[in-house]
Amino acid sequence: MSGTVNGSPHASAPVLAAYSYCEAVTGQQARNFAYGIRLLPTEKRHAMSALYAFSRRVDDIGDGTLEPAAKHARLEETRALLGRVKEGAVAEDDTDPVAVALADAARRFDLPLGGLDELIDGVLMDVRGETYETWDDLKIYCRCVAGAIGRLSLGVFGTVPGARGTERAPEYADTLGLALQLTNILRDVHEDAGNGRTYLPADDLAKFGCAAGFHSSTPPAGSDFTGLVHFEVRRARALFAEGFQLLPMLDRRSGACVAAMAGIYRRLLDRIARDPAAVLRGRVSLPGHEKAYVAVRGLSGLDARTVSRRTARGRA
């Protein structure tokens, strides 16, 4: 996987306008994500913003106020639009800026666009109100809504020629997606409960006495909520540890992007571990100065070098 740009490096005015729209959506709707992609060179940053804007559209349909049947119809319309992108049938003067930007990104990079079909499948699982009995069940959902985005992002980043183990790069990208999504699920347990959703596996909830859900700012009576959170945190940390093996396979700026985005979530996970009940009181987040520190650390290559040393020790 080379990450070589397939098209011309020069984008037309309509395409640049489409990318500007996608970057605005990204900056407004996904500050953590935007923090990472600002470290990329222009073409890669544009492609990542196009992927985010399309993904945001899909998520907004799933999270919106339409009836389930109408959501299903809108998602299938979005899938049809994706089909046009795959077929190269979106013109530069198309009125949909997200489609224009995504089509241009697909011409320039080797994007596995089927991952966006998986995203739509995952959001349809939300629309149907699916719940998950086991971690293996939840992994299917997480791979649709986050692992697939990891693999798509790898299509933009590419891998460094000659780097060891690159045949496993898609697996590591997928695993990082799972780690990010599980962190999101922990962060949002109270908010999701308010929307009638429960993502954590029923087996885990029952094991820690939390089957009643998280509709209050205090844990369910008689539960071991702290034990539940620490159990899921350990699972997420193991996923991060595996997924971070991707970093040495990426060029400096792509690695910095991944290290920044994943590093922010890794620190968010640490904050949740220190105060598990905080997720029942509101959304846990990091201050801007801490995000900036993570970005600088990623750009300096510290995270990638740390992972390289750990991987080398594991092989010894």
C-alpha positions in Angstrom: 0.0 0.0 0.0 1.8 3.1 -1.2 -0.6 6.0 -0.7 0.5 7.4 -4.0 -1.7 10.1 -5.4 -3.3 8.8 -8.6 -4.6 12.0 -10.1 -3.3 15.4 -10.8 -2.1 17.4 -7.8 -4.0 20.4 -9.1 -7.7 20.6 -8.1 -10.2 22.8 -10.0 -12.0 25.7 -8.4 -15.3 23.7 -7.9 -13.4 20.8 -6.3 -11.4 23.2 -4.0 -14.7 24.8 -3.0 -16.1 21.4 -2.2 -13.1 20.6 0.0 -13.5 23.9 1.8 -17.0 23.0 2.6 -16.0 19.6 4.0 -13.2 21.2 6.0 -15.7 23.6 7.5 -18.0 20.8 8.5 -15.1 18.9 10.0 -13.9 22.0 12.0 -17.4 22.6 13.3 -18.5 19.1 14.1 -15.4 17.1 15.0 -12.8 19.1 17.0 -10.8 16.0 18.0 -10.7 14.8 14.4 -9.9 18.2 13.1 -7.0 18.5 15.6 -5.3 15.5 14.0 -5.9 16.1 10.3 -4.5 19.7 10.5 -1.1 18.0 10.8 -1.4 16.5 7.3 -0.3 17.9 4.0 -3.0 19.6 2.0 -4.1 16.7 -0.3 -4.4 14.2 2.6 -6.1 16.8 4.8 -8.6 17.4 2.0 -9.3 13.7 1.5 -9.8 13.1 5.2 -12.2 16.0 5.5 -14.2 14.6 2.6 -14.4 11.2 4.4 -15.5 12.9 7.6 -18.1 15.0 5.9 -19.7 12.0 4.2 -19.5 10.0 7.5 -21.1 13.0 9.4 -24.0 13.0 6.9 -24.6 9.3 7.6 -24.4 9.7 11.4 -26.7 12.8 11.3 -29.4 10.8 9.6 -29.1 8.0 12.2 -29.1 10.5 15.1 -31.9 12.7 13.7 -35.5 13.0 14.5 -37.0 11.2 11.5 -39.1 8.1 11.9 -37.1 4.9 11.4 -38.6 4.2 8.0 -37.7 7.6 6.8 -34.1 7.2 8.2 -33.8 3.9 6.4 -34.9 5.5 3.1 -32.5 8.5 3.6 -29.6 6.1 4.3 -30.3 4.1 1.2 -30.4 7.3 -0.8 -27.0 8.1 0.6 -25.8 4.6 -0.3 -26.9 5.3 -3.9 -24.9 8.5 -3.9 -21.9 6.5 -2.7 -22.5 4.1 -5.6 -22.3 7.1 -8.0 -19.0 8.1 -6.4 -17.6 4.5 -6.9 -18.7 4.5 -10.5 -17.0 7.8 -11.2 -20.4 9.3 -12.1 -20.1 12.5 -10.0 -19.1 15.6 -12.0 -17.0 18.4 -10.6 -20.0 20.8 -11.1 -22.4 18.5 -9.1 -24.4 20.5 -6.6 -23.5 18.2 -3.7 -20.1 19.4 -2.4 -19.5 16.3 -0.2 -20.0 14.0 -3.2 -17.6 16.2 -5.3 -14.9 16.2 -2.7 -15.3 12.4 -2.0 -15.2 11.6 -5.7 -12.0 13.7 -6.2 -10.4 12.0 -3.1 -11.3 8.6 -4.5 -9.5 9.5 -7.8 -6.4 10.6 -5.9 -6.1 7.9 -3.3 -6.6 4.2 -3.1 -9.7 4.4 -0.9 -11.6 1.2 0.0 -15.0 3.0 -0.4 -16.8 -0.2 0.7 -16.0 0.9 4.2 -18.6 3.7 3.8 -21.2 1.0 2.9 -20.2 -0.6 6.2 -20.7 2.7 8.0 -24.2 2.9 6.6 -24.8 -0.7 7.7 -23.7 0.2 11.2 -26.0 3.2 11.4 -28.9 1.1 10.2 -28.2 -1.1 13.2 -28.8 2.0 15.3 -32.0 2.8 13.5 -33.2 -0.8 14.2 -32.3 -0.3 17.9 -30.1 -3.3 18.0 -28.4 -4.3 21.3 -25.4 -6.5 21.8 -25.2 -9.5 24.1 -21.4 -10.1 23.9 -18.3 -8.2 23.1 -18.1 -10.2 19.8 -21.5 -8.9 18.9 -20.5 -5.3 19.7 -17.3 -5.7 17.7 -19.3 -6.2 14.5 -21.0 -2.8 15.1 -17.8 -1.1 16.1 -16.0 -2.4 12.9 -18.8 -1.0 10.8 -18.9 2.5 12.3 -15.2 3.0 13.2 -13.0 0.2 12.1 -14.0 0.8 8.5 -13.1 4.5 8.9 -9.7 3.4 10.1 -9.2 1.4 7.0 -10.4 4.2 4.8 -8.0 6.6 6.5 -5.1 4.2 5.9 -6.0 4.5 2.2 -5.2 8.2 2.5 -2.1 7.8 4.7 -0.5 4.9 2.8 2.5 3.1 4.4 6.2 3.8 4.2 7.9 1.6 1.5 10.1 -1.0 3.2 8.4 -0.7 6.6 8.1 -4.0 8.4 4.8 -5.8 8.8 2.8 -3.5 6.5 0.6 -6.5 5.5 -1.0 -6.0 8.9 -1.6 -2.3 8.6 -5.3 -2.6 7.7 -5.8 -4.8 10.7 -4.1 -2.3 13.0 -6.1 0.6 11.5 -9.3 -1.4 12.1 -8.2 -2.1 15.7 -7.6 1.5 16.4 -11.1 2.3 15.2 -12.4 -0.2 17.7 -10.5 1.4 20.5 -11.8 4.9 19.6 -15.4 3.6 19.4 -15.3 1.8 22.7 -13.9 5.0 24.3 -16.8 6.9 22.7 -19.3 4.4 24.1 -17.9 4.7 27.6 -17.9 8.5 27.4 -21.5 8.6 26.2 -23.2 5.9 28.3 -25.5 8.5 30.0 -26.3 10.4 26.9 -27.0 7.2 25.0 -29.3 6.0 27.7 -31.3 9.2 27.5 -31.8 8.4 23.8 -32.9 4.9 24.6 -29.7 3.2 23.5 -27.4 0.8 25.3 -24.2 -0.2 23.5 -22.1 -2.0 26.2 -22.6 -5.8 26.0 -25.4 -7.2 28.0 -23.1 -9.9 29.4 -20.8 -7.2 30.8 -23.7 -5.1 32.3 -25.1 -8.2 34.0 -21.7 -9.2 35.4 -21.4 -5.9 37.2 -25.0 -5.4 38.2 -25.6 -2.6 35.7 -28.4 -4.2 33.6 -30.8 -1.5 34.7 -29.0 1.1 32.6 -27.6 4.6 33.1 -30.6 7.0 33.3 -29.3 8.7 36.4 -26.2 10.7 37.4 -25.5 8.0 39.9 -24.8 4.3 39.2 -27.6 1.8 39.5 -28.3 0.7 43.1 -26.2 -2.2 44.1 -24.0 -2.2 41.0 -20.2 -2.2 40.6 -20.2 0.6 38.1 -16.5 1.4 38.7 -15.7 -2.3 38.1 -17.6 -2.2 34.8 -15.8 1.0 33.6 -12.4 -0.4 34.6 -13.2 -3.7 32.8 -14.0 -1.8 29.6 -11.1 0.5 30.0 -8.7 -2.4 30.1 -10.3 -3.8 26.9 -9.9 -0.4 25.2 -6.3 0.0 26.3 -5.4 -3.4 24.9 -7.0 -2.4 21.6 -5.0 0.9 21.6 -1.8 -1.0 22.4 -2.3 -3.3 19.4 -3.5 -0.6 17.0 -0.6 1.8 17.8 1.6 -0.7 16.1 0.4 1.0 12.9 2.4 4.2 13.7 5.9 3.1 12.6 4.4 2.1 9.3 3.3 5.6 8.4 5.2 8.7 7.2 6.0 11.3 9.8 2.9 13.6 9.2 0.4 10.8 8.8 1.8 9.1 11.9 1.5 12.5 13.7 -2.2 12.7 12.6 -3.0 9.2 13.9 -1.0 9.8 17.1 -2.8 13.0 17.8 -6.3 11.7 17.2 -5.8 8.4 19.0 -3.7 10.0 21.7 -6.5 12.4 22.6 -8.9 9.5 23.0 -6.3 7.5 24.9 -6.0 10.4 27.4 -9.7 10.7 27.5 -9.9 7.0 28.5 -7.3 7.6 31.3 -9.5 10.5 32.6 -12.6 8.2 32.6 -10.6 5.5 34.5 -9.6 8.0 37.2 -13.2 9.1 37.8 -15.6 6.5 36.3 -18.8 8.2 37.6 -17.9 11.4 35.7 -19.5 9.8 32.5 -22.8 9.8 34.3 -22.6 13.5 35.1 -21.8 14.7 31.6 -19.5 14.4 28.7 -15.9 14.0 29.6 -13.5 16.0 27.5 -9.9 17.2 27.4 -8.9 20.9 27.6 -7.4 22.5 24.5 -3.9 22.8 25.9 -3.8 19.1 26.6 -4.9 18.3 23.0 -2.2 20.7 21.8 0.4 18.8 23.8 -0.8 15.5 22.3 -0.5 16.9 18.8 3.0 18.2 19.4 4.1 14.9 20.9 2.7 13.1 17.8 4.4 15.5 15.4 7.7 15.0 17.2 7.4 11.3 16.6 7.6 10.4 20.3 4.6 8.0 20.1 5.8 6.2 17.0 9.3 5.7 18.5 7.8 4.4 21.7 5.7 1.9 19.9 8.7 0.9 17.7 10.8 0.1 20.9 7.9 -1.9 22.5 7.4 -3.8 19.2 11.1 -4.6 19.0 11.2 -5.8 22.6 8.2 -8.0 21.8 10.0 -9.6 18.9 13.2 -10.2 20.8 
